[in-house]
Amino acid sequence: MGFEVKFFLRWGLRILAGMTLFLAVPWTAVIYYNAWSQKVSIDGKSLKFTGNAGGFFMVWLKTLVLSTVTFSLYWWLRGSKNKARWVDSNLSWA
């Protein structure tokens, strides 16, 4: 994916999430990871992202609530790792 396309896709999805008061974050994240994985090729093998917004919604909601309660301490200690773990678990070789 070219730099310009990636830049505009990322900012377009952020604007969309902001316009929905960030309720669309799980859906915009899945759109981004789908676009990203289609362009990755390692040793002739390509990646496939199999995650869906419903599956990410619970990870996102739990992280949002616990980060709010702990003044973002949860995000720094566990939330970012949970998000990365969810993304990694939904990647497979096509």
Secondary structure, 3 states (H helix, E strand, C coil): CCHHHHHHHHHHHHHHHHHCCCCCHHHHHHHHHHHHHHCCEECCEEEEECCCHHHHHHHHHHHHHHHHHCCCHHHHHHHHHHHHHHHHHCEEEC
